[in-house]
Amino acid sequence: MAVVAGQARARQARPPDGFRVVTLVISLAAPLALVAIVIIVAQQAAPAIHRFGFGFLTKQTWNPVKDQFGSLALIYGTVLTSFIALVLAVPVGVGVALFLVEPGLARVRGTIGLGIELLAAIPSVVYGIWGLYVLAPWLLVHVSQPLSQRFPNFPLFEGPARQTNILIAAVVLAVMVLPTLAAICREVIRAVPTGMREAGVALGSTWWETTWKIVLPAARPGIAGATILALGRALGETIAVTMLIGNRPEVQPSWLKPASSLAAAIANEFTEATGPIYPAALMECGLVLMGVTLIINILALLLVRSVAPETT
């Protein structure tokens, strides 16, 4: 007992580890910076918060001339484009990851992997220019107009189709989040124990059955986490979406018509905002964007926990 007490006193008398102190301070910097940003944005948005209250989230009117602002249409455009982008990108990203993990064709896999990773290095404005001048005209002629003509009464494809619309913004967003999805899914699938694959093959499973029934269920929590990271990337994208979404703050079901997003509204209108209410409304849009991202991240965390295997 005396020895234990002596060791305890020695630990108490030992000066704090400098490395631990430094790492503690650095680790606290990120959450403190986040809190500071939220406080500053909330202070700047205070005039709009006091004037519009909760109605800022439920109204879609956006009229700077009359100082009437509501963010419902902007929230709708932000969430819808991100959702469509994930629907398009997740199957492609998981498929690319599966192909890159499988043995064989090393040169082909290396080339494809390098190409996917290089997509992450392309600036957003380049994606916007490519989408505006190359992809949007092609998509209008070969996809948007045929869909609106073939399904004129279907709400999602109601015409007339526009060149800048929700669909083209979502397609470009899908391309932008693909590197994040593919890279993380590749590492997650690669981490699945080889013994599980070999056991499936030994029992007579085909490659497809092994992948679908063994590999993907084992990698499901990691794939869900990769999807959430990609969603965060899509929600915050500004320049490319601003150039492609059409910047019309309206709530309408058709994917072939223009819309707007929170980030696009801030980027387009902040330099023109005058008076006390207009800049405050844009700052409140930034606050709402942070809130939407926080809510979706919390839901995503719950999703990841729900699909993760239970440990005993």
C-alpha positions as a Markdown table, in Angstrom:
| # | Residue | x | y | z |
|---|---|---|---|---|
| 1 | Met | 0.0 | 0.0 | 0.0 |
| 2 | Ala | 2.8 | 2.4 | 0.8 |
| 3 | Val | 4.4 | 1.7 | -2.6 |
| 4 | Val | 1.1 | 2.4 | -4.4 |
| 5 | Ala | 0.6 | 5.6 | -2.4 |
| 6 | Gly | 4.1 | 6.7 | -3.2 |
| 7 | Gln | 3.5 | 6.1 | -6.9 |
| 8 | Ala | 0.3 | 8.1 | -6.7 |
| 9 | Arg | 2.0 | 11.0 | -5.0 |
| 10 | Ala | 4.8 | 10.9 | -7.6 |
| 11 | Arg | 2.3 | 11.1 | -10.4 |
| 12 | Gln | 0.5 | 14.0 | -8.8 |
| 13 | Ala | 3.8 | 15.8 | -8.3 |
| 14 | Arg | 5.0 | 15.2 | -11.8 |
| 15 | Pro | 4.7 | 18.3 | -14.0 |
| 16 | Pro | 2.1 | 18.1 | -16.8 |
| 17 | Asp | 3.3 | 16.6 | -20.1 |
| 18 | Gly | 4.0 | 19.5 | -22.5 |
| 19 | Phe | 3.0 | 17.5 | -25.5 |
| 20 | Arg | -0.4 | 16.7 | -24.0 |
| 21 | Val | -1.0 | 20.3 | -23.1 |
| 22 | Val | -0.1 | 21.4 | -26.7 |
| 23 | Thr | -2.3 | 18.8 | -28.3 |
| 24 | Leu | -5.2 | 19.6 | -25.9 |
| 25 | Val | -5.0 | 23.3 | -26.9 |
| 26 | Ile | -4.8 | 22.5 | -30.6 |
| 27 | Ser | -7.8 | 20.1 | -30.3 |
| 28 | Leu | -9.9 | 22.8 | -28.6 |
| 29 | Ala | -9.1 | 25.3 | -31.3 |
| 30 | Ala | -11.5 | 23.8 | -33.9 |
| 31 | Pro | -14.7 | 23.7 | -31.7 |
| 32 | Leu | -13.8 | 27.1 | -30.3 |
| 33 | Ala | -13.4 | 28.5 | -33.8 |
| 34 | Leu | -16.8 | 27.0 | -34.7 |
| 35 | Val | -18.5 | 28.6 | -31.8 |
| 36 | Ala | -16.9 | 32.0 | -32.6 |
| 37 | Ile | -18.0 | 31.8 | -36.2 |
| 38 | Val | -21.6 | 30.9 | -35.1 |
| 39 | Ile | -21.7 | 33.8 | -32.6 |
| 40 | Ile | -20.3 | 36.3 | -35.1 |
| 41 | Val | -22.7 | 35.2 | -37.9 |
| 42 | Ala | -25.7 | 35.3 | -35.4 |
| 43 | Gln | -24.8 | 38.8 | -34.3 |
| 44 | Gln | -24.6 | 40.0 | -38.0 |
| 45 | Ala | -28.0 | 38.3 | -38.7 |
| 46 | Ala | -29.7 | 39.7 | -35.6 |
| 47 | Pro | -31.7 | 42.4 | -37.4 |
| 48 | Ala | -33.2 | 39.8 | -39.8 |
| 49 | Ile | -33.8 | 37.3 | -36.9 |
| 50 | His | -35.7 | 39.9 | -34.9 |
| 51 | Arg | -37.7 | 41.1 | -37.9 |
| 52 | Phe | -38.7 | 37.8 | -39.5 |
| 53 | Gly | -38.5 | 35.3 | -36.6 |
| 54 | Phe | -39.3 | 31.7 | -37.4 |
| 55 | Gly | -41.1 | 32.9 | -40.6 |
| 56 | Phe | -37.7 | 33.2 | -42.3 |
| 57 | Leu | -37.6 | 29.4 | -42.4 |
| 58 | Thr | -41.2 | 28.9 | -43.6 |
| 59 | Lys | -41.7 | 31.6 | -46.2 |
| 60 | Gln | -40.3 | 31.4 | -49.7 |
| 61 | Thr | -40.6 | 35.1 | -50.7 |
| 62 | Trp | -37.3 | 36.6 | -51.6 |
| 63 | Asn | -37.8 | 40.3 | -52.6 |
| 64 | Pro | -34.8 | 42.6 | -51.8 |
| 65 | Val | -36.7 | 45.6 | -53.1 |
| 66 | Lys | -39.4 | 45.4 | -50.5 |
| 67 | Asp | -37.1 | 43.8 | -47.8 |
| 68 | Gln | -39.1 | 40.7 | -47.7 |
| 69 | Phe | -37.0 | 37.6 | -47.2 |
| 70 | Gly | -37.7 | 33.9 | -46.6 |
| 71 | Ser | -35.3 | 31.0 | -47.0 |
| 72 | Leu | -37.6 | 28.1 | -47.7 |
| 73 | Ala | -37.0 | 28.1 | -51.4 |
| 74 | Leu | -33.2 | 28.3 | -50.8 |
| 75 | Ile | -33.3 | 25.4 | -48.3 |
| 76 | Tyr | -35.3 | 23.4 | -50.8 |
| 77 | Gly | -32.8 | 24.0 | -53.6 |
| 78 | Thr | -29.9 | 23.2 | -51.3 |
| 79 | Val | -31.3 | 19.9 | -50.0 |
| 80 | Leu | -32.8 | 18.7 | -53.3 |
| 81 | Thr | -29.6 | 19.2 | -55.4 |
| 82 | Ser | -27.5 | 17.5 | -52.7 |
| 83 | Phe | -30.0 | 14.6 | -52.5 |
| 84 | Ile | -30.0 | 14.0 | -56.3 |
| 85 | Ala | -26.2 | 14.3 | -56.4 |
| 86 | Leu | -25.9 | 11.5 | -53.8 |
| 87 | Val | -28.4 | 9.3 | -55.6 |
| 88 | Leu | -26.3 | 9.6 | -58.7 |
| 89 | Ala | -22.9 | 9.4 | -57.1 |
| 90 | Val | -23.2 | 6.7 | -54.4 |
| 91 | Pro | -23.8 | 3.7 | -56.8 |
| 92 | Val | -20.9 | 4.9 | -59.1 |
| 93 | Gly | -18.6 | 5.6 | -56.1 |
| 94 | Val | -19.2 | 2.2 | -54.5 |
| 95 | Gly | -18.8 | 0.5 | -57.9 |
| 96 | Val | -15.6 | 2.2 | -58.6 |
| 97 | Ala | -14.3 | 1.3 | -55.1 |
| 98 | Leu | -15.2 | -2.4 | -55.7 |
| 99 | Phe | -13.4 | -2.4 | -59.0 |
| 100 | Leu | -10.3 | -0.8 | -57.5 |
| 101 | Val | -10.1 | -3.3 | -54.6 |
| 102 | Glu | -10.4 | -6.4 | -56.7 |
| 103 | Pro | -7.2 | -8.1 | -57.8 |
| 104 | Gly | -6.1 | -8.2 | -61.4 |
| 105 | Leu | -5.7 | -5.5 | -64.1 |
| 106 | Ala | -3.3 | -3.5 | -62.0 |
| 107 | Arg | -2.5 | -1.0 | -64.8 |
| 108 | Val | -6.2 | -0.4 | -65.5 |
| 109 | Arg | -7.0 | 0.0 | -61.9 |
| 110 | Gly | -4.1 | 2.3 | -61.3 |
| 111 | Thr | -5.2 | 4.6 | -64.2 |
| 112 | Ile | -8.8 | 4.7 | -63.1 |
| 113 | Gly | -7.8 | 5.3 | -59.4 |
| 114 | Leu | -5.5 | 8.1 | -60.4 |
| 115 | Gly | -8.2 | 9.7 | -62.6 |
| 116 | Ile | -10.8 | 9.6 | -59.8 |
| 117 | Glu | -8.4 | 11.1 | -57.3 |
| 118 | Leu | -7.4 | 13.9 | -59.8 |
| 119 | Leu | -11.1 | 14.9 | -59.9 |
| 120 | Ala | -10.7 | 16.2 | -56.4 |
| 121 | Ala | -7.9 | 18.6 | -57.5 |
| 122 | Ile | -10.1 | 20.4 | -60.0 |
| 123 | Pro | -11.3 | 23.8 | -58.7 |
| 124 | Ser | -15.1 | 24.4 | -58.3 |
| 125 | Val | -15.1 | 27.2 | -60.9 |
| 126 | Val | -13.7 | 24.9 | -63.5 |
| 127 | Tyr | -16.5 | 22.4 | -62.8 |
| 128 | Gly | -18.9 | 25.3 | -63.2 |
| 129 | Ile | -17.5 | 26.4 | -66.5 |
| 130 | Trp | -17.4 | 22.8 | -67.8 |
| 131 | Gly | -21.0 | 22.3 | -66.7 |
| 132 | Leu | -22.2 | 25.6 | -68.1 |
| 133 | Tyr | -20.7 | 25.4 | -71.5 |
| 134 | Val | -20.3 | 21.7 | -72.2 |
| 135 | Leu | -22.5 | 19.5 | -70.0 |
| 136 | Ala | -25.6 | 21.8 | -69.7 |
| 137 | Pro | -26.3 | 22.2 | -73.5 |
| 138 | Trp | -25.8 | 18.4 | -74.0 |
| 139 | Leu | -28.0 | 17.5 | -71.1 |
| 140 | Leu | -30.7 | 19.9 | -72.3 |
| 141 | Val | -30.8 | 18.4 | -75.8 |
| 142 | His | -30.4 | 14.7 | -74.9 |
| 143 | Val | -32.0 | 14.4 | -71.4 |
| 144 | Ser | -34.0 | 17.4 | -70.2 |
| 145 | Gln | -36.1 | 18.1 | -73.3 |
| 146 | Pro | -36.8 | 14.4 | -74.1 |
| 147 | Leu | -37.9 | 13.9 | -70.5 |
| 148 | Ser | -40.2 | 16.9 | -70.5 |
| 149 | Gln | -41.7 | 15.9 | -73.9 |
| 150 | Arg | -42.2 | 12.2 | -73.0 |
| 151 | Phe | -43.5 | 12.8 | -69.5 |
| 152 | Pro | -45.3 | 16.2 | -69.7 |
| 153 | Asn | -47.6 | 15.5 | -66.8 |
| 154 | Phe | -45.0 | 14.0 | -64.4 |
| 155 | Pro | -44.2 | 16.7 | -61.8 |
| 156 | Leu | -40.5 | 16.0 | -61.6 |
| 157 | Phe | -40.0 | 16.4 | -65.4 |
| 158 | Glu | -42.5 | 19.1 | -66.1 |
| 159 | Gly | -41.4 | 21.5 | -68.8 |
| 160 | Pro | -40.4 | 23.7 | -70.3 |
| 161 | Ala | -36.9 | 22.5 | -69.7 |
| 162 | Arg | -34.2 | 25.1 | -69.0 |
| 163 | Gln | -30.5 | 24.8 | -69.7 |
| 164 | Thr | -29.6 | 25.9 | -66.1 |
| 165 | Asn | -31.7 | 23.9 | -63.7 |
| 166 | Ile | -31.7 | 21.7 | -60.7 |
| 167 | Leu | -30.7 | 18.6 | -62.6 |
| 168 | Ile | -27.6 | 20.0 | -64.2 |
| 169 | Ala | -26.4 | 21.4 | -60.8 |
| 170 | Ala | -27.0 | 18.0 | -59.2 |
| 171 | Val | -25.1 | 16.1 | -61.9 |
| 172 | Val | -22.1 | 18.4 | -61.5 |
| 173 | Leu | -22.3 | 18.0 | -57.8 |
| 174 | Ala | -22.3 | 14.3 | -58.2 |
| 175 | Val | -19.1 | 14.4 | -60.2 |
| 176 | Met | -17.5 | 16.7 | -57.5 |
| 177 | Val | -18.3 | 14.4 | -54.6 |
| 178 | Leu | -17.3 | 11.2 | -56.5 |
| 179 | Pro | -13.6 | 11.3 | -55.4 |
| 180 | Thr | -14.6 | 11.5 | -51.7 |
| 181 | Leu | -17.0 | 8.6 | -52.0 |
| 182 | Ala | -14.7 | 6.4 | -54.1 |
| 183 | Ala | -11.6 | 7.0 | -52.0 |
| 184 | Ile | -13.2 | 6.3 | -48.6 |
| 185 | Cys | -15.3 | 3.4 | -49.9 |
| 186 | Arg | -12.2 | 1.8 | -51.4 |
| 187 | Glu | -10.4 | 1.9 | -48.1 |
| 188 | Val | -13.4 | 0.6 | -46.2 |
| 189 | Ile | -13.9 | -2.3 | -48.6 |
| 190 | Arg | -10.2 | -3.0 | -48.6 |
| 191 | Ala | -10.4 | -3.3 | -44.8 |
| 192 | Val | -12.9 | -6.1 | -44.9 |
| 193 | Pro | -11.0 | -9.3 | -43.7 |
| 194 | Thr | -9.9 | -11.5 | -46.5 |
| 195 | Gly | -11.0 | -14.5 | -44.6 |
| 196 | Met | -14.6 | -13.5 | -45.1 |
| 197 | Arg | -14.2 | -13.4 | -48.8 |
| 198 | Glu | -12.4 | -16.7 | -48.9 |
| 199 | Ala | -15.1 | -18.3 | -46.7 |
| 200 | Gly | -17.8 | -17.2 | -49.1 |
| 201 | Val | -15.9 | -18.6 | -52.1 |
| 202 | Ala | -15.2 | -21.8 | -50.3 |
| 203 | Leu | -18.9 | -22.3 | -49.7 |
| 204 | Gly | -19.5 | -22.0 | -53.4 |
| 205 | Ser | -20.5 | -18.3 | -53.7 |
| 206 | Thr | -19.9 | -16.4 | -57.0 |
| 207 | Trp | -18.0 | -13.1 | -57.0 |
| 208 | Trp | -21.3 | -11.2 | -57.2 |
| 209 | Glu | -22.8 | -13.2 | -54.3 |
| 210 | Thr | -19.7 | -12.7 | -52.2 |
| 211 | Thr | -19.6 | -9.0 | -52.8 |
| 212 | Trp | -23.3 | -8.4 | -52.3 |
| 213 | Lys | -23.9 | -10.7 | -49.3 |
| 214 | Ile | -20.6 | -10.5 | -47.5 |
| 215 | Val | -18.4 | -7.6 | -48.5 |
| 216 | Leu | -20.9 | -4.8 | -48.8 |
| 217 | Pro | -22.8 | -5.7 | -45.5 |
| 218 | Ala | -19.4 | -5.7 | -43.7 |
| 219 | Ala | -18.5 | -2.3 | -45.2 |
| 220 | Arg | -21.9 | -0.8 | -44.7 |
| 221 | Pro | -21.0 | 1.5 | -41.8 |
| 222 | Gly | -18.0 | 2.9 | -43.6 |
| 223 | Ile | -20.0 | 3.4 | -46.8 |
| 224 | Ala | -22.6 | 5.3 | -44.8 |
| 225 | Gly | -19.9 | 7.5 | -43.3 |
| 226 | Ala | -18.5 | 8.2 | -46.8 |
| 227 | Thr | -21.9 | 9.2 | -48.0 |
| 228 | Ile | -22.3 | 11.7 | -45.2 |
| 229 | Leu | -18.9 | 13.3 | -45.9 |
| 230 | Ala | -20.0 | 13.6 | -49.6 |
| 231 | Leu | -23.3 | 15.1 | -48.5 |
| 232 | Gly | -21.4 | 17.7 | -46.5 |
| 233 | Arg | -19.3 | 18.5 | -49.5 |
| 234 | Ala | -22.5 | 18.9 | -51.7 |
| 235 | Leu | -24.4 | 21.1 | -49.2 |
| 236 | Gly | -21.6 | 23.6 | -48.9 |
| 237 | Glu | -20.7 | 23.9 | -52.6 |
| 238 | Thr | -21.1 | 27.4 | -53.9 |
| 239 | Ile | -19.5 | 28.5 | -57.2 |
| 240 | Ala | -20.4 | 25.5 | -59.4 |
| 241 | Val | -24.0 | 25.5 | -58.1 |
| 242 | Thr | -24.3 | 29.3 | -58.5 |
| 243 | Met | -23.3 | 29.0 | -62.2 |
| 244 | Leu | -25.7 | 26.1 | -63.0 |
| 245 | Ile | -28.8 | 26.1 | -60.8 |
| 246 | Gly | -30.4 | 29.1 | -62.4 |
| 247 | Asn | -30.7 | 31.3 | -59.3 |
| 248 | Arg | -34.5 | 31.6 | -59.1 |
| 249 | Pro | -35.7 | 31.3 | -55.5 |
| 250 | Glu | -38.8 | 29.2 | -56.0 |
| 251 | Val | -40.2 | 26.0 | -54.6 |
| 252 | Gln | -41.2 | 23.8 | -57.6 |
| 253 | Pro | -41.2 | 20.0 | -58.0 |
| 254 | Ser | -39.7 | 20.0 | -61.5 |
| 255 | Trp | -36.0 | 19.1 | -61.7 |
| 256 | Leu | -35.8 | 20.7 | -65.2 |
| 257 | Lys | -36.5 | 24.3 | -64.0 |
| 258 | Pro | -34.2 | 26.8 | -62.2 |
| 259 | Ala | -34.0 | 27.1 | -58.5 |
| 260 | Ser | -31.5 | 28.6 | -56.0 |
| 261 | Ser | -29.6 | 27.5 | -52.9 |
| 262 | Leu | -28.4 | 29.1 | -49.7 |
| 263 | Ala | -24.8 | 29.3 | -50.7 |
| 264 | Ala | -25.7 | 30.5 | -54.2 |
| 265 | Ala | -27.8 | 33.4 | -52.8 |
| 266 | Ile | -25.0 | 34.5 | -50.5 |
| 267 | Ala | -22.4 | 34.4 | -53.3 |
| 268 | Asn | -24.7 | 36.2 | -55.8 |
| 269 | Glu | -26.1 | 38.9 | -53.7 |
| 270 | Phe | -23.8 | 39.8 | -50.9 |
| 271 | Thr | -21.9 | 42.5 | -52.8 |
| 272 | Glu | -25.2 | 44.1 | -53.8 |
| 273 | Ala | -26.8 | 44.0 | -50.3 |
| 274 | Thr | -27.5 | 47.4 | -48.9 |
| 275 | Gly | -29.4 | 48.7 | -45.8 |
| 276 | Pro | -29.6 | 46.9 | -42.4 |
| 277 | Ile | -32.0 | 44.1 | -43.4 |
| 278 | Tyr | -30.7 | 42.7 | -46.7 |
| 279 | Pro | -27.1 | 41.9 | -45.5 |
| 280 | Ala | -28.6 | 40.5 | -42.2 |
| 281 | Ala | -30.9 | 38.2 | -44.2 |
| 282 | Leu | -27.9 | 36.9 | -46.2 |
| 283 | Met | -26.0 | 36.3 | -42.9 |
| 284 | Glu | -29.1 | 34.5 | -41.6 |
| 285 | Cys | -28.9 | 32.3 | -44.7 |
| 286 | Gly | -25.4 | 31.4 | -43.7 |
| 287 | Leu | -26.7 | 30.6 | -40.2 |
| 288 | Val | -29.4 | 28.4 | -41.7 |
| 289 | Leu | -26.9 | 26.6 | -43.9 |
| 290 | Met | -24.8 | 25.8 | -40.9 |
| 291 | Gly | -28.0 | 24.6 | -39.1 |
| 292 | Val | -29.1 | 22.4 | -42.0 |
| 293 | Thr | -25.6 | 20.9 | -42.2 |
| 294 | Leu | -25.6 | 20.2 | -38.5 |
| 295 | Ile | -29.0 | 18.6 | -38.5 |
| 296 | Ile | -28.1 | 16.3 | -41.5 |
| 297 | Asn | -24.8 | 15.4 | -39.8 |
| 298 | Ile | -26.6 | 14.4 | -36.6 |
| 299 | Leu | -29.0 | 12.3 | -38.6 |
| 300 | Ala | -26.1 | 10.8 | -40.5 |
| 301 | Leu | -24.4 | 9.9 | -37.2 |
| 302 | Leu | -27.5 | 8.2 | -36.0 |
| 303 | Leu | -27.7 | 6.3 | -39.4 |
| 304 | Val | -24.1 | 5.2 | -39.1 |
| 305 | Arg | -24.6 | 4.0 | -35.6 |
| 306 | Ser | -27.8 | 2.1 | -36.6 |
| 307 | Val | -26.0 | 0.2 | -39.4 |
| 308 | Ala | -22.8 | -0.4 | -37.5 |
| 309 | Pro | -22.5 | -4.0 | -36.1 |
| 310 | Glu | -23.1 | -4.3 | -32.4 |
| 311 | Thr | -20.0 | -5.1 | -30.2 |
| 312 | Thr | -20.2 | -7.1 | -27.0 |
